[in-house]
Amino acid sequence: MHIREETVAILKQFDIGNKFSYLPVLPKASVLIPLFVKNGELYTLMTLRSKELRTSAGEVCFPGGKRDPSDRDDVDTALREAEEEIGLPPDGVQVVCRLFPIINKSGLLVTPVVGFIEESFCPCPNPAEVSAVFTVPLNFFTSEKDHVAGHGAVVMSGPLHSFYFLDSDSRNQYHIWGLTALLAILVAALALRKKPEFDVGFDLEDPLSFFQQVLHRRISKL
């Protein structure tokens, strides 16, 4: 089976469906985690937020943002934001699954949406929101080599993950940390069926139950 089809089949098993429909109404956001295959290897696409933005300025993120009243659902939000930020047309994304929502440091319920894009996609970043777009091998997020674990995570109990990625094309180094790093680790571990070389801080055998418990603890404190 081709790596793309195989990865789609693996990730679909983790789609949340309606498992979180019971949650109280919270401000929502979505991010798109775009995957593609290059030289037989899985990659993801990431953005560097503009320094002019009011929140998370200059940080590495996946394309995404707050739910708009016109959005039908979490997937709609992720696709709309990706088009606005990097010029990715919604019909250029094969949506695979929605993963476990997480409450971020701003109190938004963030739903990760995983989808496949074509390797040939050429980003057209909106300079008002994005200052750079770069790609990272998914395997990078399972290696100890460029990983640092800290403490004081706001999003969940456990280590605060950081990675330092040197982009071979631009020679720029990017600091990937916080919720973005956590989501990258989660998708890498699930898609590659590979246990990272460091303590991830969550149960890879039963990630759904773990993230549900984290979510309930966060909601109880709101």
N, C-alpha and C positions, 0 to 999 in steps of 0.2 A: 504494500500500500504506500502511496506517495506520502511524504512527511506532512504535507498540509492536511490531507484527508485524515491521516492518523491523529494529528493534533486536534482537529475539529472534533473527532469522535471522543477523544479523551476529555476535552474541556466541556463538552455538552453534558457530561455526567454531573458536573458541578453547577449547572444552571439552577438558580434559586427558585424559578417558577413563581408560585404565590406563597412561598414559605414565610415571607415577611409582611404579608398583607394585614396582619393583626396590629402592626406597629401604630403608635399614636401619630397624628399628623405632625410632621416635622419639616422645617425648611429643607428642600432637596437639591442635590447637585449630582451630576454624572461625569465620569471621565471615560474616554475611549482609550483602550489599550490596543493599539494597532500592531498586529503581527504580520510578518511576511517572511518568505523563504528566499535566501540568497546563498548560492553555492552549497545547497543541501543543508543549510543551517538556519535555525530560527532566529529572527531579529525582531526588535521592537523599535518604534519611532517615539522620540521624546522631544519636548520643547523647552526652551529657556524663556521664561516670562519677561516681558518688557520691564525695565526699571521704573517706568512711568506709572505702572499700575498701583492702585491703592492697597491691594492685598497680595501677599506672597511675591512682591516685586523682585525680579532677578533670580527667582528660584526655578529649578528644574521641575517640570510637571508633565503629565500626560495631557493631551488636548481635553478640555472639558470646562464646565462651569455650572452656574445655578440654573435650576429649572425655570423655564419661561412659561407664562400662562398659556401660550399657544402650543406647548409641547404635549404630545399625547401621552408619553411615558418616559421612563429613564433612558431607553434606547434613543428615542427622538431627541432628547436633550444632548446626549453624547454626540450624535451625528451632526446636529445643528452646530454645536460648538466647534467641532472639528472642521466643518466647512468654513465657519467664520474665522477661525484662527489660522488654519494652514491650507485652506483651499481644497480640502478633501471632499469630493462629491459624495453624498450619502449612498448613491448607487455604486460607488466604487469600494464599498465595504461589505464584506460577507460577515454579518453579525453571527457570532458563535454562541455566546452566553452572557448572562449577567451573573456576577459573583456577589458574595456576601457584602451587604452595605456596612459602612463604617462611619461613625460620627467623627468628623475632623475637629481640629482645634478651634474652629469658628462656630461649632455647633451644627454644621450642615450634615445631613445624612447623605453620604456619598456612595453611589452605586457604580462599581467598575463594570464597564461593558467591554467584552473582548471581541475583536473582529479581525478578519484577515483582509489585507490590502495587497495590491500588486507591487512587486519589487520595482516596477517601472514608474511608480507614482513620484511625481516631482512636486514637493511642497511649495506653496506660494504663501509664505507667512504674512499675516497682517501686522505691520510694524507697530501698531498701537497696542497690540497684545503680546506679540511674540518677537523676540530678538534673534532667535536661532532655532533651527530644527536639526536634529542629529539622530543617528541610529546606533543601537547597541546590541551586540549578540546576546540573546536571552541567557546563554550559559554564563555570561559575566556575573549574573546575579546569584550564582550558586558557588562562586569561588571566594575563598578567604583572602586571596592575594590583594585585592584593592578594597577590602571591606573593613570597616571600623564599627565596633559596637559601643554605644554610650549608654547613658541612663537618663531618666527624666522624660520618658516618652509621654506625650499628652494624649495621644490617640488610644493607646492601650498599654496595659502593664507589660513589662518585658523590655528587652533591649531596644534602644533607638538606633536603627540601622543607617549607616552612611557608606556611600561608595564614591570613589574618585575615578572618573572615567576620562581617559585621554583619547580624544577623537583623532584617528589617524588622518582623516581628510583635512580638517581645519587646524589641527595641532592645538586645539583648545581643550582645556581640562574642565570637566563639569562635576559639580558636587551634587550627588543624588542622595537625598535623605528624607527622613520622616515618612509620611503616608505614601509618597510616591515610591520610595525605596521598598516599603513593606509590600505594596501591590506588585511591584516588579518581582520581588522574591517569591510571592505567592504564585503568580502566573508561571514563572520559570520552573518552580518545583512541581507544579501540577502538569504543565505541558510537557516538560522533559522527563517527568517521572523520575526525578533525581533529587536526593536529599542534599541540601546545601552543606558546605564544609564547615559551617558555623552554626551556633544555636540560633534558630529562627525566632524563638519565643512563642510559637504556636504549634498545635498538634497537626502534623502533616497527615496523620492517619485518619483524623476526623476533623478537618478544618471547619466544617459547617457548625458543629456543636460548639467548637471553641469560639468562633466569631459571634455566635448567638449569645453566648455567655458574656462576652466583652460588651456587646451591644446593650444587653439588659442592664449591666452595671452602669454604663454611661447614661442610659435613659433614666435610671433611678436617681442620678445626681443632677439631672436637669431641673 
